[in-house]
Amino acid sequence: MLGEEAAKLSREAYLSKGTGFCKSALYRRAQRLFTKAKLHEIVPMHHQLRSSFLQPSPFVYPPSDEEKQQILVTLSEKRAERLRLKKRYPIDATTDPQAGRLLLYAPDENLCDGAAKYSSKGFFDVNNIPLWDIWVCFFRKYLVSWVPSELLQLANARIEVNSEQCILWAPEAGRPNA
């Protein structure tokens, strides 16, 4: 309940038309509630699909487009190398496209309020960044990730309450972009 209250305060601060002082006071209250709730103890996805071998360089605000691209190139090369070594590299793309969705994350529009980690049970980190093992590429201003069907519900839980809308589903033919 403390986590939910903290997320509400964070959204309220973001949507507030008040002064910077009022907004920052709401954000500070939200952070204190997040800390008090000890939500870090209930985020089962926090260490899953975040391989230490693939851990990317952190996004340093504001990274250039070239730096963003290099982070993904490095991650992709490491992932391909690991799959080849384990003899699990796919020969062809036979994955069922209905078995997941593409997720878009705009790092430059992020509030970094911490709410994402808890509402998604660790699918997103405190900065709204999705699990790095599923990153695909950067496209325009978005980091694109492939979310397998088993994780759609966790990702969607955060997308539905993402006040700054820095995370959203990629549009798909015949499917609303919610």
Residue frames as qw, qx, qy, qz and C-alpha x, y, z in Angstrom:
[[0.000, 0.887, 0.463, 0.000, 0.00, 0.00, 0.00],
 [0.309, -0.764, 0.120, 0.553, 2.90, 2.36, 0.71],
 [0.390, -0.096, 0.620, 0.674, 4.27, 1.64, -2.75],
 [0.180, 0.642, 0.665, 0.336, 0.93, 2.42, -4.36],
 [0.165, -0.925, -0.243, 0.240, 0.71, 5.68, -2.40],
 [0.398, -0.540, 0.350, 0.653, 4.26, 6.58, -3.46],
 [0.338, 0.222, 0.687, 0.604, 3.39, 5.92, -7.11],
 [0.044, 0.836, 0.536, 0.111, 0.29, 8.14, -6.81],
 [0.279, -0.851, 0.000, 0.444, 2.38, 10.96, -5.30],
 [0.429, -0.255, 0.535, 0.682, 4.92, 10.60, -8.08],
 [0.237, 0.504, 0.683, 0.473, 2.19, 10.82, -10.75],
 [0.116, -0.909, -0.382, 0.122, 0.60, 13.76, -8.93],
 [0.364, -0.669, 0.204, 0.616, 3.93, 15.59, -8.90],
 [0.372, 0.030, 0.639, 0.673, 4.44, 14.96, -12.60],
 [0.083, 0.632, 0.659, 0.399, 0.95, 16.17, -13.53],
 [0.260, -0.754, -0.361, 0.484, 1.05, 19.12, -11.10],
 [0.354, 0.761, 0.181, 0.512, 0.98, 22.61, -12.51],
 [0.491, -0.857, -0.061, 0.143, 2.51, 23.91, -9.27],
 [0.068, 0.897, -0.437, 0.002, 5.94, 25.41, -8.73],
 [0.636, 0.394, -0.647, 0.149, 9.14, 23.41, -8.92],
 [0.116, -0.358, 0.708, -0.597, 9.33, 23.46, -5.13],
 [0.749, -0.035, 0.303, -0.588, 5.87, 21.87, -4.80],
 [0.874, 0.315, -0.324, -0.180, 6.72, 19.22, -7.38],
 [0.434, 0.432, -0.717, 0.333, 10.03, 18.39, -5.74],
 [0.384, -0.292, 0.607, -0.632, 8.36, 18.14, -2.32],
 [0.889, 0.094, 0.092, -0.438, 5.88, 15.58, -3.73],
 [0.762, 0.418, -0.492, 0.055, 8.73, 13.64, -5.34],
 [0.096, 0.452, -0.732, 0.501, 10.68, 13.61, -2.06],
 [0.649, -0.155, 0.453, -0.592, 7.61, 12.32, -0.17],
 [0.915, 0.258, -0.156, -0.268, 7.15, 9.62, -2.80],
 [0.552, 0.478, -0.641, 0.237, 10.80, 8.55, -2.51],
 [0.225, -0.371, 0.690, -0.580, 10.53, 8.35, 1.30],
 [0.822, 0.009, 0.264, -0.505, 7.44, 6.14, 0.95],
 [0.828, 0.393, -0.392, -0.075, 9.19, 3.88, -1.58],
 [0.269, 0.472, -0.729, 0.416, 12.10, 3.48, 0.84],
 [0.455, -0.246, 0.572, -0.636, 9.83, 2.85, 3.82],
 [0.882, 0.136, 0.015, -0.451, 7.83, 0.23, 1.91],
 [0.408, -0.438, 0.787, 0.152, 11.00, -1.85, 1.27],
 [0.809, 0.451, 0.094, -0.365, 9.61, -2.76, -2.11],
 [0.301, 0.635, -0.698, -0.138, 13.04, -3.92, -3.26],
 [0.321, -0.215, 0.896, -0.220, 12.26, -7.11, -1.37],
 [0.608, 0.368, 0.647, -0.275, 9.25, -7.95, -3.57],
 [0.481, 0.707, -0.249, -0.456, 10.55, -7.51, -7.12],
 [0.852, -0.096, 0.507, 0.088, 11.13, -11.07, -8.41],
 [0.740, 0.615, 0.167, 0.215, 12.10, -9.99, -11.96],
 [0.126, -0.953, 0.236, 0.140, 14.87, -7.64, -10.77],
 [0.328, -0.578, 0.703, 0.252, 17.65, -10.18, -11.36],
 [0.683, 0.265, 0.671, 0.119, 16.05, -12.16, -14.19],
 [0.573, 0.664, 0.345, 0.334, 16.88, -11.39, -17.83],
 [0.006, -0.970, 0.233, -0.074, 19.60, -9.01, -16.65],
 [0.939, 0.035, -0.082, 0.331, 22.64, -11.17, -17.38],
 [0.412, -0.790, 0.191, 0.411, 25.83, -9.77, -15.90],
 [0.593, -0.007, 0.550, 0.588, 27.55, -10.84, -19.13],
 [0.262, 0.603, 0.527, 0.539, 25.24, -8.55, -21.14],
 [0.221, -0.803, -0.350, 0.428, 25.01, -5.67, -18.68],
 [0.448, 0.706, 0.194, 0.514, 25.21, -2.50, -20.78],
 [0.292, 0.067, -0.232, 0.925, 26.94, 0.73, -19.98],
 [0.021, 0.644, 0.612, -0.459, 24.53, 2.92, -18.05],
 [0.242, 0.759, 0.374, 0.475, 22.63, 5.62, -19.89],
 [0.351, -0.366, -0.218, 0.834, 24.35, 8.83, -18.89],
 [0.221, 0.845, 0.486, -0.025, 21.92, 11.67, -19.46],
 [0.782, 0.474, 0.167, -0.369, 21.84, 12.87, -22.16],
 [0.597, -0.196, 0.651, 0.427, 23.72, 10.29, -24.22],
 [0.277, 0.463, -0.418, -0.731, 24.19, 11.02, -27.88],
 [0.880, 0.269, 0.000, -0.392, 22.40, 8.92, -30.50],
 [0.585, 0.513, -0.625, 0.059, 25.77, 7.39, -31.40],
 [0.105, -0.358, 0.802, -0.467, 26.37, 6.35, -27.78],
 [0.740, 0.049, 0.389, -0.547, 22.90, 4.78, -27.58],
 [0.837, 0.418, -0.266, -0.232, 23.51, 2.85, -30.79],
 [0.353, 0.520, -0.745, 0.225, 26.92, 1.66, -29.54],
 [0.450, -0.247, 0.680, -0.524, 25.39, 0.35, -26.31],
 [0.856, 0.212, 0.243, -0.404, 22.99, -1.81, -28.36],
 [0.683, 0.556, -0.470, -0.059, 25.63, -2.94, -30.84],
 [0.057, 0.476, -0.805, 0.350, 27.86, -4.10, -27.99],
 [0.613, -0.073, 0.594, -0.516, 24.98, -5.86, -26.23],
 [0.859, 0.376, -0.021, -0.348, 23.86, -7.57, -29.46],
 [0.531, 0.563, -0.630, 0.061, 27.37, -8.78, -30.25],
 [0.171, -0.355, 0.810, -0.435, 27.81, -10.18, -26.72],
 [0.748, 0.087, 0.420, -0.507, 24.42, -11.91, -26.87],
 [0.812, 0.473, -0.255, -0.229, 25.16, -13.45, -30.30],
 [0.300, 0.537, -0.759, 0.211, 28.57, -14.64, -29.07],
 [0.403, -0.219, 0.734, -0.501, 27.06, -16.22, -25.95],
 [0.835, 0.241, 0.213, -0.447, 24.35, -17.97, -28.00],
 [0.689, 0.538, -0.478, -0.085, 26.92, -19.34, -30.46],
 [0.058, 0.471, -0.814, 0.336, 29.13, -20.64, -27.63],
 [0.501, -0.024, 0.712, -0.492, 26.15, -22.42, -26.10],
 [0.023, 0.061, 0.879, 0.472, 25.08, -23.68, -29.56],
 [0.158, 0.603, 0.706, -0.336, 21.72, -21.93, -29.16],
 [0.071, 0.405, -0.222, -0.884, 22.09, -19.35, -31.93],
 [0.662, 0.476, 0.483, -0.320, 18.98, -19.52, -34.15],
 [0.440, 0.030, 0.659, 0.609, 19.52, -20.56, -37.75],
 [0.033, -0.421, -0.511, -0.748, 16.33, -18.87, -38.96],
 [0.244, -0.074, 0.338, -0.906, 13.67, -16.65, -37.49],
 [0.363, -0.266, -0.843, -0.295, 10.98, -19.19, -36.67],
 [0.028, -0.218, -0.646, 0.731, 9.66, -17.42, -33.59],
 [0.008, 0.670, 0.717, 0.191, 5.91, -16.94, -33.60],
 [0.114, 0.329, -0.024, 0.937, 5.32, -13.17, -33.86],
 [0.539, -0.583, -0.306, -0.526, 2.11, -13.58, -31.84],
 [0.775, -0.314, -0.468, 0.286, 4.15, -14.84, -28.88],
 [0.449, -0.444, -0.221, 0.744, 5.12, -11.35, -27.71],
 [0.205, 0.936, 0.270, 0.094, 5.15, -7.63, -28.44],
 [0.522, 0.331, -0.113, 0.778, 7.60, -4.86, -29.13],
 [0.376, -0.813, -0.331, 0.297, 8.02, -2.37, -26.30],
 [0.388, 0.663, -0.009, 0.641, 9.23, 1.19, -26.77],
 [0.541, -0.676, -0.254, 0.431, 11.14, 3.12, -24.10],
 [0.315, 0.817, 0.017, 0.483, 12.07, 6.81, -24.53],
 [0.663, -0.270, -0.367, 0.594, 14.99, 7.41, -22.13],
 [0.203, 0.202, -0.022, 0.958, 14.96, 11.17, -22.74],
 [0.429, -0.469, -0.247, -0.731, 11.35, 11.43, -21.49],
 [0.670, -0.269, -0.670, 0.172, 11.89, 9.47, -18.30],
 [0.374, -0.815, 0.061, -0.438, 11.13, 10.83, -14.81],
 [0.514, 0.245, -0.719, 0.399, 13.21, 8.17, -13.02],
 [0.475, -0.526, 0.180, -0.682, 10.77, 8.19, -10.11],
 [0.092, -0.281, 0.910, -0.289, 11.28, 4.56, -9.09],
 [0.692, 0.097, 0.359, -0.619, 7.64, 3.52, -9.44],
 [0.714, 0.388, -0.453, -0.367, 8.23, 1.33, -12.49],
 [0.233, 0.337, -0.893, 0.184, 10.36, -1.21, -10.66],
 [0.255, 0.012, 0.792, -0.554, 7.68, -1.97, -8.11],
 [0.673, 0.324, 0.182, -0.639, 4.55, -1.89, -10.23],
 [0.735, 0.442, -0.438, -0.268, 6.20, -4.26, -12.75],
 [0.913, -0.365, 0.184, -0.003, 7.78, -6.52, -10.09],
 [0.513, -0.552, 0.487, 0.442, 11.23, -5.68, -11.47],
 [0.690, 0.507, 0.431, 0.284, 10.52, -5.96, -15.21],
 [0.277, 0.833, -0.035, 0.478, 11.52, -2.28, -15.36],
 [0.562, -0.123, -0.438, 0.690, 14.20, -0.82, -13.11],
 [0.168, -0.681, -0.402, 0.588, 13.88, 2.39, -11.08],
 [0.019, -0.450, 0.274, 0.850, 14.58, 4.39, -14.25],
 [0.719, 0.458, 0.195, -0.485, 11.84, 2.66, -16.31],
 [0.270, 0.546, -0.726, -0.321, 14.51, 0.73, -18.26],
 [0.948, 0.002, -0.040, -0.316, 13.29, -2.74, -19.34],
 [0.846, -0.298, 0.410, 0.166, 15.27, -5.96, -18.85],
 [0.119, 0.746, -0.481, -0.445, 18.40, -5.62, -20.99],
 [0.407, -0.114, 0.880, 0.218, 18.48, -9.24, -22.14],
 [0.449, 0.568, 0.690, 0.029, 15.45, -8.49, -24.35],
 [0.093, 0.762, -0.109, -0.631, 16.72, -5.25, -25.95],
 [0.751, 0.449, 0.438, 0.204, 16.61, -5.24, -29.74],
 [0.477, 0.341, 0.210, 0.782, 17.66, -1.84, -31.10],
 [0.003, -0.538, -0.237, 0.809, 17.29, 1.92, -30.92],
 [0.250, 0.514, 0.638, 0.516, 14.76, 3.36, -33.36],
 [0.042, -0.780, -0.157, -0.604, 14.46, 7.12, -33.48],
 [0.185, -0.621, 0.425, -0.632, 14.14, 8.15, -29.83],
 [0.862, -0.300, 0.113, -0.392, 13.14, 4.69, -28.56],
 [0.103, -0.357, 0.927, -0.054, 14.93, 1.71, -27.11],
 [0.790, 0.044, -0.301, -0.532, 13.03, -1.25, -28.60],
 [0.249, -0.290, 0.893, -0.239, 12.65, -4.49, -26.64],
 [0.582, -0.070, -0.688, -0.427, 10.96, -7.80, -27.47],
 [0.446, -0.259, 0.588, -0.622, 8.62, -8.81, -24.64],
 [0.221, -0.035, -0.957, -0.186, 7.76, -12.52, -24.68],
 [0.515, -0.452, -0.462, -0.564, 4.12, -13.40, -24.06],
 [0.652, -0.376, -0.596, 0.280, 4.93, -14.70, -20.55],
 [0.376, -0.272, -0.284, 0.839, 6.00, -11.20, -19.49],
 [0.006, 0.493, 0.418, 0.763, 3.35, -9.08, -21.22],
 [0.456, -0.752, -0.459, -0.124, 1.24, -8.72, -18.09],
 [0.591, -0.513, -0.158, 0.602, 4.17, -7.43, -15.99],
 [0.309, 0.055, 0.251, 0.916, 5.17, -4.89, -18.63],
 [0.147, -0.578, -0.524, -0.608, 1.59, -3.78, -19.18],
 [0.478, -0.692, -0.482, 0.246, 1.06, -3.19, -15.45],
 [0.384, -0.464, -0.016, 0.798, 3.58, -0.34, -15.62],
 [0.153, 0.208, 0.497, 0.828, 2.60, 0.98, -19.03],
 [0.209, -0.686, -0.639, -0.277, -0.97, 1.53, -17.84],
 [0.404, -0.853, -0.254, 0.213, 0.17, 3.84, -15.01],
 [0.600, -0.059, 0.133, 0.786, 3.17, 5.49, -16.72],
 [0.061, 0.869, 0.320, -0.374, 2.27, 9.17, -16.35],
 [0.058, -0.705, 0.356, 0.611, 5.15, 10.53, -18.43],
 [0.847, 0.468, 0.180, -0.176, 4.46, 7.93, -21.17],
 [0.049, 0.732, -0.644, -0.217, 8.11, 7.11, -21.71],
 [0.184, -0.117, 0.970, 0.111, 7.19, 3.42, -22.12],
 [0.676, 0.335, 0.147, -0.640, 4.54, 2.16, -24.52],
 [0.732, 0.143, 0.653, 0.132, 3.71, -0.69, -26.84],
 [0.065, -0.242, 0.569, 0.784, 4.78, -0.39, -30.46],
 [0.650, 0.325, 0.074, -0.683, 1.78, 0.02, -32.77],
 [0.281, -0.058, 0.933, 0.219, 0.68, -3.21, -34.42],
 [0.359, -0.045, -0.556, -0.748, -1.70, -3.85, -37.27],
 [0.605, -0.352, -0.618, -0.359, -5.14, -4.66, -35.90],
 [0.604, -0.438, -0.537, 0.394, -4.17, -3.97, -32.29],
 [0.102, -0.958, -0.080, -0.256, -4.67, -0.69, -30.42],
 [0.518, 0.354, -0.439, 0.643, -1.51, 0.90, -29.04],
 [0.558, -0.761, -0.200, -0.262, -2.42, 0.95, -25.34]]
